[in-house]
Every structure is written in C-alpha cells, then in structure tokens.
Amino acid sequence: MNDNVIQFPKPSDHGLTAQLKNLQFQLSENYQQVMENYMLSRSLELESQTLQKQYDEILMQYAGIIGHENIPVGYMEYSTHVVEKREDEGIEMKPAQEDEQLVELQKRVHETMDELATYLQGKMEDELQ
C-alpha cells in the first residue's frame, strides 16, 4: 500500500524563511536600542534640568555679590534668566517667563514617548516568549 502513495515535493522557500527570521532578530535588536536610547535621553534631560536649576541659583548668588551688570556674557550663555535693562535701576537678571503652550506641548511629547517606550518594551517581551 505504501507503494501507491506518491510523495509530493515540498515547495522551496528559496531561503526566505531564514531571511525573515534574521530580519525579525535585527528589528528586535533595533527596537530594543531605540527604547534604551530613549530612556537614556530622558534620564539625561532630567539630569540637565537639575543642573540648570543649580546653575541659575549659583549665577544669581554670584550676581548678588558682583552686581547684575558685571556678569560676564559667557556666564549668561547657560542661564535661563534674562537680563532686563531698566531706565531707573540699571540692569537686572530675572527668570525668563515660561511659555505655557511650549511647556504643555513638551509634557504631551514626554507622555507619548513614555507610552511608546512601554509599548515597545511589551512587544519585545512578547516576542521573547
């Protein structure tokens, strides 16, 4: 009875399966790096905000000692404060006013990126299982 069974040849995928698996691995690695780089950039951003506050506080202390008008221009390069020239009182440094629309937009971008990182991390864990 086995002599009557005709074996059909298996179709060749011409190595496409291997290519797909290789590309899946590469994509998985790339997405993992994207997520890690996002998390690193977010960490650096938070650290920079802390350093910025510290810099501005120290600069204001320095300005109090030597006078606002005597601050070297190079020190102002990293400051978020603005210099205001007043007719009656000379020069004064003060914190810049925040652009509320920009702050809200940055907040939404951070939320979206955090959500995306969480999503990608979940996808990565699903693929590894």
Secondary structure in CASP SS format (residue, H / E / C, confidence):
PFRMAT SS
TARGET T0000
AUTHOR 0000-0000-0000
METHOD secondary structure of the structure
MODEL  1
M C 1.00
N H 1.00
D H 1.00
N H 1.00
V C 1.00
I C 1.00
Q C 1.00
F C 1.00
P C 1.00
K C 1.00
P C 1.00
S C 1.00
D C 1.00
H C 1.00
G C 1.00
L H 1.00
T H 1.00
A H 1.00
Q H 1.00
L H 1.00
K H 1.00
N H 1.00
L H 1.00
Q H 1.00
F H 1.00
Q H 1.00
L H 1.00
S H 1.00
E H 1.00
N H 1.00
Y H 1.00
Q H 1.00
Q H 1.00
V H 1.00
M H 1.00
E H 1.00
N H 1.00
Y H 1.00
M H 1.00
L H 1.00
S H 1.00
R H 1.00
S H 1.00
L H 1.00
E H 1.00
L H 1.00
E H 1.00
S H 1.00
Q H 1.00
T H 1.00
L H 1.00
Q H 1.00
K H 1.00
Q H 1.00
Y H 1.00
D H 1.00
E H 1.00
I H 1.00
L H 1.00
M H 1.00
Q H 1.00
Y H 1.00
A H 1.00
G H 1.00
I H 1.00
I H 1.00
G C 1.00
H H 1.00
E H 1.00
N H 1.00
I C 1.00
P C 1.00
V H 1.00
G H 1.00
Y H 1.00
M H 1.00
E C 1.00
Y C 1.00
S C 1.00
T C 1.00
H E 1.00
V E 1.00
V E 1.00
E E 1.00
K E 1.00
R E 1.00
E C 1.00
D C 1.00
E C 1.00
G E 1.00
I E 1.00
E E 1.00
M E 1.00
K E 1.00
P E 1.00
A C 1.00
Q C 1.00
E C 1.00
D C 1.00
E H 1.00
Q H 1.00
L H 1.00
V H 1.00
E H 1.00
L H 1.00
Q H 1.00
K H 1.00
R H 1.00
V H 1.00
H H 1.00
E H 1.00
T H 1.00
M H 1.00
D H 1.00
E H 1.00
L H 1.00
A H 1.00
T H 1.00
Y H 1.00
L H 1.00
Q H 1.00
G H 1.00
K H 1.00
M H 1.00
E H 1.00
D H 1.00
E H 1.00
L H 1.00
Q C 1.00
END
